[in-house]
Amino acid sequence: MPDSPALEIAGLVKRYDGRAVVDRLDLVARAGQVTAVLGPNGAGKTTTIECCEGLRQADGGTVRVLGLDPLLDAARLRPRVGVMLQDGGLPTGIRAQDMLAHVARMYAAPRDRDELTERLGLGSFGRTTVRRLSGGQRQRLALAAAIVGRPELVFLDEPSAGMDPQSRHAVWELVRELRDEGVAVVLTTHLMDEAEDLADHVAIVDHGRVIAEGSVRDLVSDGDDRTLRLDTAAGLDVGALGAALGDGLAVTESTPGSYVVVGAVGPTTLAALTAWLADRGALATRVTVGRRTLEDVFLDLTGRHLR
Ligand SMILES: Nc1ncnc2c1ncn2[C@@H]1O[C@H](COP(=O)(O)OP(=O)(O)OP(=O)(O)O)[C@@H](O)[C@H]1O
């Protein structure tokens, strides 16, 4: 069935010591799309992905991977699903290039290893054993190993964690290409910009549950609303500031001394803001105005920052 989702999770529950770290989570991911599972540390992202990979047994709900059960059909799924684990999960005594060659041999029609090596900059450490690789090098090798078999669905758990900006961009390029080739890419991240840049569909997860989802545009758009961020003295009266700025503007102090103003921020808002601060002898050390971000969405929904 061409239209059936590559991944379908319904009411997933996973408990550790009686505590539900994944708590009735629903998620669908499709071929030819990047689906980002975005949430703070401990939200349950890795646990969810591990249930999809057949590495953990769920306590409730259903998971269908390419229409199959990740535990019962593990052998049939192995050649069709790529997995990049957060801790690498690689054997450590083998040289990087031999590891990739070994993995490639397990598949009927592997990708060109030289091209993958070039794209991910693996050549400079190909002869180094996995145990001696830096965190970012290990990540790049783990990504290469996850996709060398041309999977239909690939799980990437924090794919660019610990990478320098150049490597991160190489990874993002590759992820976009996979998507364009029709692969279903499911990635977890707590990097807002990674989700914003890459994802066709974002599921924001908190306390083991999806609290909002949609395209980045759906999630961040709120008409003409903008977000003004202000750093100044802590403990200002946000109610009084909101009243001074005018109707339709909500002011919150997100952390002591950092304020967020959401709504129809315009030129007069800035004039009113600086005048109000001047009357109170408060100096603004930073004022920025921009569109809403996924971080703002998360803050609105939970009252907390992503990190
Ligand atoms: N094997 C385990 N035994 C007990 N608790 C666990 C186990 N694995 C994970 N947890 C707990 O489950 C919760 C969710 O962890 P998980 O790794 O899924 O979160 P995450 O969203 O991936 O976080 P991060 O962004 O830090 O990777 C955390 O509170 C974690 O401490």
PDBQT file of the ligand as one rigid body, heavy atoms in Angstrom, charges set to zero:
ROOT
HETATM    1  N1  LIG A 401      16.823   1.611  31.027  1.00  0.00    +0.000 N 
HETATM    2  C1  LIG A 401      16.233   2.572  31.748  1.00  0.00    +0.000 A 
HETATM    3  N2  LIG A 401      15.889   2.373  33.037  1.00  0.00    +0.000 NA
HETATM    4  C2  LIG A 401      15.287   3.326  33.767  1.00  0.00    +0.000 A 
HETATM    5  N3  LIG A 401      14.981   4.577  33.301  1.00  0.00    +0.000 NA
HETATM    6  C3  LIG A 401      15.312   4.835  32.033  1.00  0.00    +0.000 A 
HETATM    7  C4  LIG A 401      15.950   3.865  31.182  1.00  0.00    +0.000 A 
HETATM    8  N4  LIG A 401      16.155   4.427  29.954  1.00  0.00    +0.000 NA
HETATM    9  C5  LIG A 401      15.652   5.676  30.044  1.00  0.00    +0.000 A 
HETATM   10  N5  LIG A 401      15.157   5.935  31.274  1.00  0.00    +0.000 N 
HETATM   11  C6  LIG A 401      14.503   7.184  31.724  1.00  0.00    +0.000 C 
HETATM   12  O1  LIG A 401      13.427   7.441  30.841  1.00  0.00    +0.000 OA
HETATM   13  C7  LIG A 401      13.281   8.835  30.621  1.00  0.00    +0.000 C 
HETATM   14  C8  LIG A 401      13.248   9.095  29.127  1.00  0.00    +0.000 C 
HETATM   15  O2  LIG A 401      14.553   8.856  28.585  1.00  0.00    +0.000 OA
HETATM   16  P1  LIG A 401      14.882   8.998  27.048  1.00  0.00    +0.000 P 
HETATM   17  O3  LIG A 401      16.312   8.634  26.871  1.00  0.00    +0.000 OA
HETATM   18  O4  LIG A 401      13.883   8.254  26.260  1.00  0.00    +0.000 OA
HETATM   19  O5  LIG A 401      14.660  10.556  26.834  1.00  0.00    +0.000 OA
HETATM   20  P2  LIG A 401      15.129  11.462  25.603  1.00  0.00    +0.000 P 
HETATM   21  O6  LIG A 401      13.946  12.303  25.286  1.00  0.00    +0.000 OA
HETATM   22  O7  LIG A 401      15.681  10.641  24.535  1.00  0.00    +0.000 OA
HETATM   23  O8  LIG A 401      16.241  12.363  26.282  1.00  0.00    +0.000 OA
HETATM   24  P3  LIG A 401      17.662  12.889  25.690  1.00  0.00    +0.000 P 
HETATM   25  O9  LIG A 401      17.333  14.054  24.830  1.00  0.00    +0.000 OA
HETATM   26  O10 LIG A 401      18.381  13.278  26.942  1.00  0.00    +0.000 OA
HETATM   27  O11 LIG A 401      18.275  11.740  24.973  1.00  0.00    +0.000 OA
HETATM   28  C9  LIG A 401      14.415   9.511  31.336  1.00  0.00    +0.000 C 
HETATM   29  O12 LIG A 401      13.926  10.015  32.557  1.00  0.00    +0.000 OA
HETATM   30  C10 LIG A 401      15.409   8.383  31.580  1.00  0.00    +0.000 C 
HETATM   31  O13 LIG A 401      16.129   8.623  32.741  1.00  0.00    +0.000 OA
ENDROOT
TORSDOF 0
